[in-house]
Amino acid sequence: MRVLILGGTLFLGRHLTEAALARGHEVTLFNRGRTNADLFPEVEKLRGDRQTGNLDALRGRRWDTVIDTSGYVPSVLRESAELLVEAVEHYTFVSSLSVFTPPAKQGLTELDPVTPLSDADSEDVQEHYGPLKAVCEQVVEEVFPGRALNLRSGLLVGPFDPTNRFDYWVRRIARGGDVLAPDPRTQPVQLIDARDLAAFMLDLVEGGISGAFNGTAPIGQTTFGEILGGDATVQWIAEDALEDVEPWTELPLWLPAAGTWQVGTECAQASGLRCRPVAETVADVWAWLRDGGESELDAWRSEHRPRPMSAEREAELLALQR
C-alpha cells in the first residue's frame, strides 16, 4: 500500500512510520523537515508547510491512503483534505479524546456528542484544542464521506514521548527517595502505548475502515498506585494539600477530579485494539531514557512544553507534610 503520512517523525508519527515500513508499505512523509529530519533515510520526503498553505509538493501525486497526524485547525485541515480528495482513497485523521472536554459523563462512547466550539472563528489551539479537533473530524467526514477514519487518541505513552508526562514518573521513581504523588492512589488512569495505537491504526487503514474510534486502553487498565511501583517511597498527598500545585504540568497525569479517565473503548476493542501491559511500557521508556533518549528531545521540549516539578519544589512540598 502507498501511504502518505502528514507528519511522521515525532512520537506517534514516528512509531506509525516504523510500523508501516515493517509491514512492507511504501511510505511518503510530508512535513516541514524541522523535527528528526534525518530519520528514515529510505523514505520519500516531501517538504511543505500546512500552516502557510505550502502544499505544492502534494500536487499531481497519488497514494492509496493518507494518515494525518498533524491536523489541529479546521481551515488548515480542509485545505489539505480538499487537495487530496482525488489523490487518495481513504483519509485517516488522528483526533483526540479531548473532543469530549470537558467530559459530560463517565464511560463516554463514540455515540456521545463531542464538545462544540464556543467561538466559531477561533483558531487558538491552546485555548480550544478539543473542540477544534472535533470540528476537524467534521471537515474530514464532509470532504471524504464514507472514506474517513477519525481515530481519537487517548493519553499516549512510550519511547520517544516528547511531552514530559509519563516519563517524568519513570525518571522520578528511578531516582528513588521520597516521591510526592497525589492521592487517591486508586484513581483510574487510561493510557495507551503509541506503538499499540499505531498498529491498530494501520489495521483499520489496511481494512479500509471508516468511522470514529476511541483509541485508548479499556476502563480499569491501571491506577496511579500501580504506575508508581519501583524502589522509591511514594508519599501520597491528599488533593486538598496540593492546592498550589499546577495539575497536569507540575504533576503530570494528575487531574484533581476523580473519574476523569473514564472513556469507553468497546468499539475499538471489538475492532482489534490490543494494549500491552503498562509495566512493559515503563520498562521500554526507562531503557530509552537510560540510553540517552531524553537528551534528544530537550530542544523540542524547551520550546513546546512546560517543565514538570523540580526536585527542589518537590522537597519543599514534602517538608510541609512532615
C-alpha positions as a Markdown table, in Angstrom:
| # | Residue | x | y | z |
|---|---|---|---|---|
| 1 | Met | 0.0 | 0.0 | 0.0 |
| 2 | Arg | 1.2 | 3.5 | -0.8 |
| 3 | Val | 0.9 | 5.5 | 2.4 |
| 4 | Leu | 1.2 | 9.3 | 2.7 |
| 5 | Ile | 1.8 | 10.5 | 6.2 |
| 6 | Leu | 1.3 | 14.1 | 7.1 |
| 7 | Gly | 3.9 | 14.4 | 9.8 |
| 8 | Gly | 5.5 | 11.1 | 10.6 |
| 9 | Thr | 8.7 | 11.9 | 12.6 |
| 10 | Leu | 7.5 | 12.9 | 16.1 |
| 11 | Phe | 6.3 | 10.3 | 18.7 |
| 12 | Leu | 3.1 | 8.7 | 17.3 |
| 13 | Gly | 4.0 | 9.6 | 13.7 |
| 14 | Arg | 7.5 | 8.1 | 14.2 |
| 15 | His | 6.0 | 4.8 | 15.5 |
| 16 | Leu | 3.5 | 4.8 | 12.7 |
| 17 | Thr | 6.1 | 5.3 | 10.1 |
| 18 | Glu | 8.2 | 2.5 | 11.6 |
| 19 | Ala | 5.2 | 0.1 | 11.7 |
| 20 | Ala | 4.2 | 0.9 | 8.2 |
| 21 | Leu | 7.6 | 0.2 | 6.9 |
| 22 | Ala | 7.8 | -3.0 | 8.9 |
| 23 | Arg | 4.6 | -4.2 | 7.2 |
| 24 | Gly | 6.1 | -3.5 | 3.8 |
| 25 | His | 4.2 | -0.4 | 2.8 |
| 26 | Glu | 5.6 | 2.3 | 0.6 |
| 27 | Val | 5.7 | 5.4 | 2.7 |
| 28 | Thr | 5.9 | 9.1 | 1.8 |
| 29 | Leu | 6.3 | 11.7 | 4.5 |
| 30 | Phe | 5.1 | 15.3 | 4.1 |
| 31 | Asn | 6.3 | 17.8 | 6.7 |
| 32 | Arg | 8.4 | 20.9 | 7.3 |
| 33 | Gly | 11.6 | 18.9 | 7.9 |
| 34 | Arg | 12.2 | 20.6 | 11.3 |
| 35 | Thr | 11.8 | 17.6 | 13.6 |
| 36 | Asn | 14.0 | 14.5 | 13.3 |
| 37 | Ala | 14.6 | 15.3 | 9.7 |
| 38 | Asp | 17.3 | 12.6 | 9.4 |
| 39 | Leu | 15.0 | 9.8 | 10.4 |
| 40 | Phe | 14.0 | 7.2 | 7.8 |
| 41 | Pro | 16.6 | 7.9 | 5.0 |
| 42 | Glu | 15.0 | 5.2 | 2.9 |
| 43 | Val | 11.6 | 7.1 | 2.8 |
| 44 | Glu | 10.5 | 9.7 | 0.2 |
| 45 | Lys | 10.2 | 13.0 | 2.0 |
| 46 | Leu | 8.2 | 15.9 | 0.6 |
| 47 | Arg | 8.7 | 19.3 | 2.2 |
| 48 | Gly | 6.0 | 21.9 | 2.7 |
| 49 | Asp | 4.1 | 23.8 | 5.4 |
| 50 | Arg | 0.4 | 23.3 | 6.0 |
| 51 | Gln | 0.2 | 26.4 | 8.2 |
| 52 | Thr | 1.3 | 28.7 | 5.3 |
| 53 | Gly | -0.6 | 26.8 | 2.7 |
| 54 | Asn | 2.5 | 25.5 | 1.0 |
| 55 | Leu | 1.2 | 22.1 | -0.3 |
| 56 | Asp | 2.8 | 22.2 | -3.7 |
| 57 | Ala | 4.8 | 19.0 | -3.2 |
| 58 | Leu | 1.5 | 17.1 | -2.9 |
| 59 | Arg | 0.0 | 18.3 | -6.2 |
| 60 | Gly | -0.2 | 15.8 | -9.1 |
| 61 | Arg | 0.5 | 12.8 | -6.9 |
| 62 | Arg | -1.5 | 9.7 | -5.9 |
| 63 | Trp | -1.4 | 7.4 | -2.9 |
| 64 | Asp | -3.7 | 4.7 | -1.6 |
| 65 | Thr | -4.3 | 6.3 | 1.7 |
| 66 | Val | -3.3 | 9.4 | 3.8 |
| 67 | Ile | -2.8 | 9.4 | 7.6 |
| 68 | Asp | -2.9 | 12.9 | 9.1 |
| 69 | Thr | -1.0 | 13.1 | 12.3 |
| 70 | Ser | -0.6 | 16.9 | 12.3 |
| 71 | Gly | -4.0 | 18.5 | 11.8 |
| 72 | Tyr | -5.2 | 20.9 | 14.5 |
| 73 | Val | -7.0 | 23.8 | 12.8 |
| 74 | Pro | -10.1 | 23.1 | 10.6 |
| 75 | Ser | -9.3 | 25.6 | 7.9 |
| 76 | Val | -5.8 | 24.2 | 7.5 |
| 77 | Leu | -7.0 | 20.6 | 7.5 |
| 78 | Arg | -9.7 | 21.4 | 4.9 |
| 79 | Glu | -7.1 | 22.8 | 2.5 |
| 80 | Ser | -5.0 | 19.6 | 2.6 |
| 81 | Ala | -8.1 | 17.3 | 2.6 |
| 82 | Glu | -9.6 | 19.0 | -0.4 |
| 83 | Leu | -6.3 | 18.9 | -2.3 |
| 84 | Leu | -6.1 | 15.1 | -1.6 |
| 85 | Val | -9.7 | 14.2 | -2.2 |
| 86 | Glu | -9.0 | 12.8 | -5.7 |
| 87 | Ala | -5.4 | 11.7 | -4.8 |
| 88 | Val | -6.2 | 9.1 | -2.1 |
| 89 | Glu | -9.0 | 6.5 | -1.5 |
| 90 | His | -9.0 | 6.9 | 2.3 |
| 91 | Tyr | -8.3 | 9.6 | 4.9 |
| 92 | Thr | -7.3 | 8.9 | 8.5 |
| 93 | Phe | -7.3 | 11.8 | 10.9 |
| 94 | Val | -5.6 | 11.4 | 14.3 |
| 95 | Ser | -8.0 | 13.1 | 16.5 |
| 96 | Ser | -8.1 | 13.2 | 20.3 |
| 97 | Leu | -10.3 | 12.1 | 23.2 |
| 98 | Ser | -10.2 | 15.8 | 24.1 |
| 99 | Val | -13.1 | 16.2 | 21.7 |
| 100 | Phe | -15.1 | 15.3 | 24.9 |
| 101 | Thr | -13.5 | 18.1 | 27.0 |
| 102 | Pro | -15.0 | 18.7 | 29.5 |
| 103 | Pro | -16.4 | 15.2 | 29.8 |
| 104 | Ala | -20.2 | 15.1 | 30.1 |
| 105 | Lys | -20.2 | 11.8 | 31.9 |
| 106 | Gln | -18.1 | 8.7 | 32.6 |
| 107 | Gly | -17.8 | 6.0 | 30.0 |
| 108 | Leu | -18.2 | 8.2 | 27.0 |
| 109 | Thr | -18.5 | 6.3 | 23.7 |
| 110 | Glu | -18.3 | 7.2 | 20.1 |
| 111 | Leu | -22.0 | 7.8 | 20.0 |
| 112 | Asp | -21.9 | 10.6 | 22.6 |
| 113 | Pro | -21.8 | 14.2 | 21.3 |
| 114 | Val | -18.5 | 16.0 | 21.2 |
| 115 | Thr | -17.9 | 19.4 | 22.8 |
| 116 | Pro | -18.9 | 22.2 | 20.5 |
| 117 | Leu | -16.5 | 25.0 | 19.6 |
| 118 | Ser | -17.7 | 28.1 | 21.6 |
| 119 | Asp | -16.1 | 30.6 | 19.2 |
| 120 | Ala | -16.7 | 29.5 | 15.6 |
| 121 | Asp | -13.9 | 31.8 | 14.4 |
| 122 | Ser | -11.3 | 30.7 | 16.8 |
| 123 | Glu | -8.1 | 29.0 | 15.7 |
| 124 | Asp | -6.5 | 29.1 | 19.1 |
| 125 | Val | -5.3 | 25.6 | 19.6 |
| 126 | Gln | -4.1 | 26.2 | 23.1 |
| 127 | Glu | -7.4 | 27.5 | 24.2 |
| 128 | His | -9.8 | 25.3 | 22.2 |
| 129 | Tyr | -7.7 | 22.2 | 21.4 |
| 130 | Gly | -10.5 | 19.6 | 21.9 |
| 131 | Pro | -13.4 | 21.4 | 20.2 |
| 132 | Leu | -11.1 | 22.3 | 17.2 |
| 133 | Lys | -10.2 | 18.6 | 16.9 |
| 134 | Ala | -13.9 | 17.9 | 16.8 |
| 135 | Val | -14.5 | 20.4 | 14.0 |
| 136 | Cys | -11.5 | 18.8 | 12.2 |
| 137 | Glu | -13.3 | 15.5 | 12.4 |
| 138 | Gln | -16.4 | 17.0 | 10.8 |
| 139 | Val | -14.3 | 18.5 | 8.0 |
| 140 | Val | -12.8 | 15.1 | 7.2 |
| 141 | Glu | -16.2 | 13.5 | 7.1 |
| 142 | Glu | -17.5 | 16.2 | 4.9 |
| 143 | Val | -14.7 | 16.1 | 2.4 |
| 144 | Phe | -14.3 | 12.2 | 2.5 |
| 145 | Pro | -17.9 | 10.9 | 3.1 |
| 146 | Gly | -17.7 | 7.2 | 3.8 |
| 147 | Arg | -13.9 | 7.2 | 3.3 |
| 148 | Ala | -12.9 | 8.9 | 6.6 |
| 149 | Leu | -11.5 | 7.4 | 9.7 |
| 150 | Asn | -11.3 | 9.5 | 12.9 |
| 151 | Leu | -9.1 | 7.9 | 15.5 |
| 152 | Arg | -9.4 | 9.7 | 18.8 |
| 153 | Ser | -6.2 | 9.2 | 20.6 |
| 154 | Gly | -6.1 | 8.8 | 24.3 |
| 155 | Leu | -3.1 | 9.7 | 26.5 |
| 156 | Leu | -0.1 | 8.4 | 24.6 |
| 157 | Val | 2.9 | 7.0 | 26.3 |
| 158 | Gly | 6.0 | 5.1 | 25.3 |
| 159 | Pro | 9.5 | 5.7 | 23.9 |
| 160 | Phe | 10.1 | 9.0 | 22.1 |
| 161 | Asp | 7.4 | 10.7 | 24.1 |
| 162 | Pro | 8.2 | 14.4 | 24.0 |
| 163 | Thr | 5.6 | 15.6 | 26.5 |
| 164 | Asn | 7.3 | 15.1 | 29.8 |
| 165 | Arg | 4.2 | 13.4 | 31.2 |
| 166 | Phe | 4.7 | 9.7 | 31.6 |
| 167 | Asp | 8.5 | 9.7 | 31.6 |
| 168 | Tyr | 8.5 | 12.2 | 34.4 |
| 169 | Trp | 7.2 | 9.5 | 36.7 |
| 170 | Val | 9.6 | 6.8 | 35.2 |
| 171 | Arg | 12.6 | 9.1 | 35.9 |
| 172 | Arg | 11.3 | 10.1 | 39.3 |
| 173 | Ile | 10.8 | 6.6 | 40.5 |
| 174 | Ala | 14.2 | 5.6 | 39.2 |
| 175 | Arg | 15.9 | 8.4 | 41.1 |
| 176 | Gly | 14.5 | 7.0 | 44.3 |
| 177 | Gly | 13.9 | 8.6 | 47.7 |
| 178 | Asp | 10.6 | 10.1 | 48.8 |
| 179 | Val | 8.3 | 10.7 | 45.9 |
| 180 | Leu | 5.4 | 13.1 | 46.1 |
| 181 | Ala | 2.3 | 11.7 | 44.5 |
| 182 | Pro | -1.4 | 12.8 | 44.5 |
| 183 | Asp | -3.9 | 10.7 | 46.4 |
| 184 | Pro | -6.1 | 8.8 | 45.9 |
| 185 | Arg | -3.7 | 6.2 | 44.6 |
| 186 | Thr | -6.7 | 4.2 | 43.3 |
| 187 | Gln | -7.6 | 6.9 | 40.8 |
| 188 | Pro | -8.0 | 5.1 | 37.5 |
| 189 | Val | -5.8 | 6.1 | 34.6 |
| 190 | Gln | -6.3 | 5.2 | 30.9 |
| 191 | Leu | -3.1 | 5.1 | 28.9 |
| 192 | Ile | -2.1 | 3.7 | 25.5 |
| 193 | Asp | 1.3 | 2.9 | 24.2 |
| 194 | Ala | 1.9 | 4.8 | 21.0 |
| 195 | Arg | 3.1 | 1.6 | 19.4 |
| 196 | Asp | -0.2 | -0.1 | 20.1 |
| 197 | Leu | -2.2 | 2.8 | 18.7 |
| 198 | Ala | 0.0 | 2.9 | 15.5 |
| 199 | Ala | -0.6 | -0.8 | 15.0 |
| 200 | Phe | -4.4 | -0.5 | 15.5 |
| 201 | Met | -4.5 | 2.4 | 13.1 |
| 202 | Leu | -2.7 | 0.5 | 10.4 |
| 203 | Asp | -5.0 | -2.5 | 10.9 |
| 204 | Leu | -8.0 | -0.2 | 10.3 |
| 205 | Val | -6.4 | 1.6 | 7.3 |
| 206 | Glu | -5.5 | -1.7 | 5.7 |
| 207 | Gly | -9.1 | -2.8 | 6.1 |
| 208 | Gly | -10.4 | 0.5 | 4.6 |
| 209 | Ile | -12.4 | 1.0 | 7.8 |
| 210 | Ser | -14.3 | 4.3 | 8.3 |
| 211 | Gly | -16.0 | 5.9 | 11.3 |
| 212 | Ala | -14.8 | 7.1 | 14.7 |
| 213 | Phe | -13.0 | 5.1 | 17.3 |
| 214 | Asn | -11.9 | 6.0 | 20.9 |
| 215 | Gly | -8.3 | 4.9 | 20.9 |
| 216 | Thr | -7.1 | 4.2 | 24.4 |
| 217 | Ala | -6.9 | 1.3 | 26.8 |
| 218 | Pro | -10.0 | -0.1 | 28.5 |
| 219 | Ile | -11.5 | 1.4 | 31.6 |
| 220 | Gly | -9.8 | 0.0 | 34.7 |
| 221 | Gln | -6.5 | -0.6 | 32.8 |
| 222 | Thr | -4.4 | 0.8 | 35.7 |
| 223 | Thr | -4.2 | 3.3 | 38.6 |
| 224 | Phe | -1.8 | 5.9 | 39.8 |
| 225 | Gly | -0.7 | 3.5 | 42.5 |
| 226 | Glu | 0.1 | 0.7 | 40.0 |
| 227 | Ile | 2.1 | 3.0 | 37.8 |
| 228 | Leu | 4.2 | 4.3 | 40.6 |
| 229 | Gly | 5.8 | 0.9 | 41.5 |
| 230 | Gly | 9.6 | 0.6 | 41.9 |
| 231 | Asp | 12.0 | 1.1 | 44.8 |
| 232 | Ala | 11.1 | 4.6 | 45.7 |
| 233 | Thr | 9.0 | 5.5 | 48.8 |
| 234 | Val | 5.8 | 7.2 | 47.5 |
| 235 | Gln | 4.3 | 9.8 | 49.8 |
| 236 | Trp | 0.6 | 10.0 | 48.9 |
| 237 | Ile | -0.6 | 13.6 | 49.5 |
| 238 | Ala | -4.3 | 14.5 | 49.7 |
| 239 | Glu | -5.5 | 16.7 | 46.9 |
| 240 | Asp | -6.5 | 19.5 | 49.3 |
| 241 | Ala | -2.9 | 19.8 | 50.3 |
| 242 | Leu | -1.8 | 20.3 | 46.7 |
| 243 | Glu | -3.9 | 23.5 | 46.0 |
| 244 | Asp | -0.8 | 25.4 | 45.0 |
| 245 | Val | 0.4 | 22.7 | 42.6 |
| 246 | Glu | -0.5 | 23.0 | 38.9 |
| 247 | Pro | -2.3 | 19.8 | 37.8 |
| 248 | Trp | -1.1 | 18.1 | 34.7 |
| 249 | Thr | 2.0 | 20.2 | 34.3 |
| 250 | Glu | 3.8 | 20.3 | 37.7 |
| 251 | Leu | 2.4 | 16.8 | 38.5 |
| 252 | Pro | 2.0 | 15.1 | 35.1 |
| 253 | Leu | -1.1 | 12.8 | 34.6 |
| 254 | Trp | -2.8 | 14.3 | 37.6 |
| 255 | Leu | -6.2 | 15.9 | 37.4 |
| 256 | Pro | -7.9 | 16.6 | 40.7 |
| 257 | Ala | -11.4 | 15.4 | 39.7 |
| 258 | Ala | -11.7 | 11.6 | 40.2 |
| 259 | Gly | -13.1 | 9.7 | 37.2 |
| 260 | Thr | -11.5 | 11.9 | 34.6 |
| 261 | Trp | -10.2 | 8.9 | 32.8 |
| 262 | Gln | -13.4 | 7.0 | 32.2 |
| 263 | Val | -13.8 | 6.7 | 28.4 |
| 264 | Gly | -15.5 | 3.7 | 26.8 |
| 265 | Thr | -13.4 | 1.8 | 24.2 |
| 266 | Glu | -15.6 | -1.2 | 23.5 |
| 267 | Cys | -15.8 | -0.3 | 19.8 |
| 268 | Ala | -12.0 | -0.2 | 19.4 |
| 269 | Gln | -11.5 | -3.4 | 21.4 |
| 270 | Ala | -14.1 | -5.2 | 19.3 |
| 271 | Ser | -12.2 | -4.0 | 16.2 |
| 272 | Gly | -8.9 | -5.4 | 17.3 |
| 273 | Leu | -7.2 | -2.8 | 19.5 |
| 274 | Arg | -4.8 | -4.6 | 21.9 |
| 275 | Cys | -2.9 | -2.8 | 24.6 |
| 276 | Arg | 0.3 | -4.1 | 26.2 |
| 277 | Pro | 0.7 | -4.1 | 30.0 |
| 278 | Val | 1.7 | -0.7 | 31.4 |
| 279 | Ala | 4.7 | -2.4 | 33.1 |
| 280 | Glu | 6.1 | -3.3 | 29.6 |
| 281 | Thr | 5.8 | 0.4 | 28.6 |
| 282 | Val | 7.5 | 1.5 | 31.8 |
| 283 | Ala | 10.4 | -0.8 | 31.1 |
| 284 | Asp | 10.8 | 0.3 | 27.5 |
| 285 | Val | 10.6 | 4.0 | 28.4 |
| 286 | Trp | 13.3 | 3.5 | 31.1 |
| 287 | Ala | 15.5 | 1.7 | 28.6 |
| 288 | Trp | 15.0 | 4.6 | 26.1 |
| 289 | Leu | 15.8 | 7.2 | 28.8 |
| 290 | Arg | 18.8 | 5.3 | 30.1 |
| 291 | Asp | 20.2 | 5.2 | 26.6 |
| 292 | Gly | 20.0 | 8.9 | 26.1 |
| 293 | Gly | 16.5 | 9.3 | 24.7 |
| 294 | Glu | 15.7 | 12.3 | 26.9 |
| 295 | Ser | 18.6 | 14.4 | 25.6 |
| 296 | Glu | 17.4 | 14.1 | 22.0 |
| 297 | Leu | 14.1 | 15.8 | 22.9 |
| 298 | Asp | 15.5 | 18.6 | 25.1 |
| 299 | Ala | 15.4 | 21.2 | 22.4 |
| 300 | Trp | 11.9 | 20.4 | 21.4 |
| 301 | Arg | 10.6 | 20.3 | 25.0 |
| 302 | Ser | 12.2 | 23.6 | 25.9 |
| 303 | Glu | 10.2 | 25.2 | 23.1 |
| 304 | His | 6.9 | 23.4 | 23.4 |
| 305 | Arg | 6.4 | 22.0 | 26.9 |
| 306 | Pro | 6.5 | 23.4 | 30.5 |
| 307 | Arg | 8.8 | 21.6 | 32.8 |
| 308 | Pro | 7.3 | 19.4 | 35.5 |
| 309 | Met | 8.0 | 19.8 | 39.2 |
| 310 | Ser | 11.6 | 20.3 | 40.1 |
| 311 | Ala | 13.4 | 18.3 | 42.8 |
| 312 | Glu | 13.6 | 21.4 | 45.0 |
| 313 | Arg | 9.9 | 22.2 | 44.7 |
| 314 | Glu | 9.0 | 18.6 | 45.5 |
| 315 | Ala | 11.3 | 18.6 | 48.6 |
| 316 | Glu | 9.6 | 21.8 | 49.8 |
| 317 | Leu | 6.1 | 20.3 | 49.4 |
| 318 | Leu | 7.1 | 17.1 | 51.1 |
| 319 | Ala | 8.6 | 19.1 | 54.0 |
| 320 | Leu | 5.3 | 20.8 | 54.6 |
| 321 | Gln | 3.7 | 17.4 | 55.1 |
| 322 | Arg | 6.0 | 16.4 | 57.9 |
